[in-house]
Amino acid sequence: MVTASEEYSFTSFSNLPFYTKVNERLLDLAQVGKQRKIVDLGCGTGGITKLILERLQSAKDTVIYAVDHSTTALKVAAEEIGDRKDVAINYVHSEVQNLAGAVKDKVDAIVYCNSIHYVPDKTALVEQIKEKLVPSGIFAFNTSFYEGSHPDDSLVFFRKWMMRSLRILKREYGLSIDKSQKVESRVQLTADNYIELVENAGFKVVVNDFNRVEVPHEGWHHISGFSDWIEGVMPGVPLDVGRQSLQKGLAQIWDEMNLKTVPRVWFSVSAAKV
């Protein structure tokens, strides 16, 4: 039986090839494969964990901590990765905000892919991350939810898509959004805010990178079925109704504008503990 949280999860989107390339870029920028103790924070079903495994320069004596709040996601990750004799993988059930208690060891690198925007108290989380890292340890993260993630040439698409979806919501379901229920991921920082966040916590930014990605229709279709996206652009609307309205609106606008892709910019940071 599929639960509501599984039905509206990020998994479908995260399995798309372009999204894998986005995270491959982050891991390569951060040179994650050089470290021996690595945390994959918010690992989900293990997509990033697998990419880390591919980059290990020496699996011997390497430990990976795959941390996620979902026991279902951790189970899927363990099944997909399988039994690895050459490297230790610890699957840790925990909210990311409880990192300090969930992972006892000091580690060489912590990777956090496309999720930092969901954390209400980012300062407290980054402080925990710093305390878990050895001197010169690496904290690498990326996000596509920040001010500047939508290039100018994508704004007409977004405006038309949202307006059409809201009309569908009103006409077909008799509902309107409730702006008072705005979620954390829609309260967006700038790239400079993120750099300031990590620098104030005691990190030196080694790399900050802007990666323009051409997202195909299936990317926007799958993201329209993700609970946090629905709650962000249609606050207060039931998930099933929000998904249907967004996906109907997307299909109509995509055809009317004769689109092949719509760009989005991922922001990535690799920072070393000072």
Residue, then its C-alpha position, 0 to 999 in steps of 0.5 A: m500500500v502506498t502512503a500519502s507521503e510516498e505518493y507525493s514524494f520527491t523520488s520521481f523527480s530525483n530519478l530524472p537524468f538531468y537531476t543526477k547530473v546536477n548532483e554529480r556536478l556538486l560532488d565533483l566540485a567538492q571532490v567528495g570522493k577523497q574523504r573517508k567518513i562522509v555524511d549524505l544528509g537527507c539521503g532519500t532513496g540513496g541516489i546521492t549515496k550511489l553517486i558518492l560510492e562511484r567517486l570513492q578513490s579508495a573504498k577501504d576504510t571508508v564509512i558513509y552515513a546515509v541520514d534521512h527522516s523516512t524509514t521507507a526511503l532508507k529501506v529503499a536505499a538499502e535495497e537498491i545499493g545492496d550489500r557492499k563488502d568494500v565500504a561501510i554504509n550506515y543507514v541512520h533514521s533521523e531528522v536533519q536537525n538532529l544530526a549532532g545526536a544521530v551521527k556520533d563520529k567526526v566526519d570528513a565531509i557532509v553533503y546536503c543536496n537540494s534540501i537546505h531551503y526546507v530547514p527553518d533554522k538554517t543557522a542552527l543546522v550549519e552550526q551542527i554540521k561544523e561541529k560534526l566535521v574535522p578541521s578542514g572538513i567539507f560541507a557541500f550543498n546545493t539548492s534550486f530554491y533561492e532568489g535567482s533560481h528562475p532566469d529571466d527567460s523563464l518568467v513568462f512560462f512560470r507566470k502563465w503556468m501559475m495563472r492557468s493552474l489557479r484558474i483551473l483550481k477555481r473553475e474545476y474545484g471551486l477553490s482558492i489558495d491560502k497565502s497565509q500558509k506559505v511554507e519554508s521553502r518559499v521563503q527564499l534566501t539569496a545566494d549571498n545570504y547562503i554564503e554569509l550563512v556558512e561564513n558566519a558559522g566558521f567556514k571558508v567558501v572554496v567554490n560557489d557555482f551557478n548551474r543553468v539547467e534546461v529542465p524538460h516537461e517531465g521534470w516540471h510534471h513530476i515536481s508538480g506531484f511533490s508535496d512541498w512544491i504543491e504546498g509552496v505554490m498552492p498553499g492551503v489546497p489539498l494535495d490531490v487537487g493541487r497536483q491535478s490543477l498544476q499538471k493540467g495547467l502545465a500541459q496546456i501552457w507547454d503546448e501553447m508556448n511550444l516548449k522543449t525545456v524551461p531553464r532553472v539555475w542550481f546554486s552549489v557551495s563547497a565550503a571548508k571548516v576553518 
